[in-house]
Amino acid sequence: MFGKIVWIIAAFTTTAESFFDKMQCANCSKINRNCQVKTTGWSCEFEVDALKFDPYANSSNIPPFLEACLPAGMGFLNEKPIIGYCCFWSPEMGCQKIRRRSTDIESNRRCHMCSRAVWSSLMENKTCPCGKWFVDAEEKAANQNILNLIVFGILICTLLFL
């Protein structure tokens, strides 16, 4: 019985430390050059990670090494580390990225996943409002209109030659 109590206490006290230690803040200063962020938000690689954050949660216990990457007031809803990476942005801090320490094999500091870029133009995740989209919304609409006209033309030609 005594052994179980000691084990439970040890597990509870080490969980709070190891929870934060499993994550790392990336230095995204290159993304923030020539960029003025006017909104606050976040997006994660996995939806389950996005649900772990709350802009109104208690953020007083977040260690400084993670606090630098979170908008003011942002906290965790439960004591679980993220699985992949999350991007955060606000006017005060610009764009930042938090990742699980065991991810991003090529580089532990890469931030391009959080900026507007070629790959992110094609993805569903929101990104920091910095950078230039490879394909912006207007170009997507124009391309869709052209595609619709081509399909319509093929349909008309098919009907005429039947």
C-alpha positions as CSV (number, residue, x, y, z in Angstrom):
1,M,0.0,0.0,0.0
2,F,2.8,2.4,1.0
3,G,4.6,1.6,-2.3
4,K,1.5,2.5,-4.4
5,I,1.1,5.8,-2.6
6,V,4.8,6.7,-3.2
7,W,4.5,5.7,-6.8
8,I,1.3,7.8,-7.3
9,I,3.0,10.9,-5.7
10,A,6.1,10.4,-7.7
11,A,4.1,10.0,-11.0
12,F,2.0,13.1,-10.2
13,T,5.0,15.4,-9.3
14,T,7.1,14.3,-12.3
15,T,4.3,14.6,-14.8
16,A,4.1,18.4,-14.4
17,E,7.8,18.8,-15.1
18,S,8.1,16.3,-17.9
19,F,5.0,17.6,-19.6
20,F,6.7,21.0,-20.5
21,D,10.1,19.4,-21.0
22,K,8.8,17.3,-23.9
23,M,8.2,20.5,-25.9
24,Q,10.5,23.1,-27.4
25,C,10.1,26.7,-28.7
26,A,11.6,27.4,-32.1
27,N,13.3,30.7,-33.0
28,C,11.2,32.1,-35.8
29,S,12.9,35.5,-36.1
30,K,13.4,35.0,-39.9
31,I,9.7,34.7,-40.4
32,N,9.1,37.9,-38.4
33,R,11.3,40.1,-40.6
34,N,9.3,42.6,-42.6
35,C,6.0,41.3,-41.2
36,Q,3.5,43.0,-39.0
37,V,1.0,40.6,-37.4
38,K,-2.3,42.2,-36.7
39,T,-4.3,39.2,-35.4
40,T,-3.8,36.6,-32.7
41,G,-4.3,32.9,-33.4
42,W,-2.9,29.4,-33.5
43,S,-3.0,26.3,-35.6
44,C,-1.5,22.9,-35.1
45,E,-0.4,20.1,-37.4
46,F,-2.9,17.8,-35.6
47,E,-6.4,18.9,-34.5
48,V,-5.9,17.0,-31.2
49,D,-3.0,19.3,-30.4
50,A,-5.0,22.5,-31.2
51,L,-7.6,21.4,-28.6
52,K,-4.9,21.4,-25.9
53,F,-4.6,25.2,-25.9
54,D,-7.0,27.8,-24.5
55,P,-6.4,31.6,-24.8
56,Y,-8.1,32.0,-21.4
57,A,-6.5,29.2,-19.5
58,N,-4.2,29.7,-16.6
59,S,-0.8,30.5,-18.1
60,S,1.1,31.3,-14.8
61,N,2.9,28.0,-14.6
62,I,4.3,27.9,-18.1
63,P,8.1,27.9,-18.1
64,P,10.0,30.8,-19.7
65,F,11.3,28.6,-22.5
66,L,7.8,28.0,-23.8
67,E,6.2,31.3,-22.7
68,A,8.2,33.1,-25.3
69,C,6.3,31.2,-28.0
70,L,2.8,31.6,-26.7
71,P,0.5,34.7,-27.0
72,A,-0.2,36.4,-23.7
73,G,-2.7,34.5,-21.6
74,M,-2.5,31.3,-23.7
75,G,-2.3,28.2,-21.6
76,F,-2.8,24.5,-21.7
77,L,-6.1,22.8,-20.9
78,N,-4.5,19.6,-19.7
79,E,-1.0,18.5,-18.9
80,K,-0.3,16.7,-22.1
81,P,2.5,17.6,-24.5
82,I,1.7,18.2,-28.2
83,I,2.3,15.4,-30.7
84,G,3.6,17.4,-33.6
85,Y,4.0,21.2,-33.9
86,C,1.8,24.3,-33.4
87,C,2.1,27.8,-34.8
88,F,1.2,30.8,-32.7
89,W,1.0,34.4,-33.7
90,S,0.1,37.8,-32.1
91,P,1.0,41.5,-32.7
92,E,3.2,41.4,-29.6
93,M,5.4,38.4,-30.5
94,G,5.0,37.8,-34.2
95,C,5.0,34.2,-35.4
96,Q,6.3,31.4,-33.3
97,K,6.4,27.6,-33.3
98,I,6.2,25.1,-30.5
99,R,7.1,21.5,-31.4
100,R,7.5,18.2,-29.6
101,R,11.2,17.6,-29.0
102,S,11.3,14.3,-30.9
103,T,9.8,15.8,-34.2
104,D,11.4,17.8,-37.0
105,I,14.2,15.3,-37.6
106,E,16.0,17.5,-40.2
107,S,16.2,20.6,-38.0
108,N,14.9,21.4,-34.6
109,R,14.4,25.1,-35.4
110,R,12.6,25.1,-38.7
111,C,9.7,27.6,-38.8
112,H,8.8,27.7,-42.5
113,M,5.9,25.3,-41.6
114,C,4.3,28.2,-39.8
115,S,4.7,30.8,-42.6
116,R,2.9,31.3,-45.8
117,A,4.8,29.3,-48.4
118,V,4.6,27.0,-51.3
119,W,3.5,24.0,-49.3
120,S,1.2,25.9,-46.9
121,S,-0.8,27.2,-49.9
122,L,-2.0,23.7,-50.5
123,M,-2.6,22.8,-46.9
124,E,-5.7,23.2,-44.8
125,N,-4.0,24.5,-41.7
126,K,-4.0,28.2,-41.0
127,T,-0.5,29.7,-40.8
128,C,1.0,32.9,-39.4
129,P,-0.1,35.9,-41.5
130,C,3.5,36.4,-42.7
131,G,5.0,35.7,-46.1
132,K,3.4,35.3,-49.5
133,W,1.1,32.6,-50.6
134,F,2.3,30.6,-53.6
135,V,-1.3,30.5,-54.7
136,D,-3.5,33.2,-53.1
137,A,-7.3,33.1,-52.9
138,E,-7.7,35.4,-56.0
139,E,-5.5,33.1,-58.1
140,K,-7.3,30.0,-56.9
141,A,-10.6,31.6,-58.0
142,A,-9.3,32.6,-61.4
143,N,-7.8,29.2,-61.9
144,Q,-11.1,27.6,-61.0
145,N,-13.0,29.8,-63.5
146,I,-10.6,28.8,-66.3
147,L,-10.9,25.2,-65.4
148,N,-14.7,25.5,-65.4
149,L,-14.6,27.1,-68.9
150,I,-12.3,24.3,-70.2
151,V,-14.7,21.6,-68.8
152,F,-17.7,23.4,-70.3
153,G,-15.9,23.7,-73.7
154,I,-15.1,20.0,-73.7
155,L,-18.7,19.1,-72.8
156,I,-20.0,21.3,-75.7
157,C,-17.5,19.8,-78.1
158,T,-18.5,16.3,-77.0
159,L,-22.2,17.0,-77.5
160,L,-21.6,18.6,-80.9
161,F,-19.6,15.6,-82.3
162,L,-21.9,12.8,-81.0
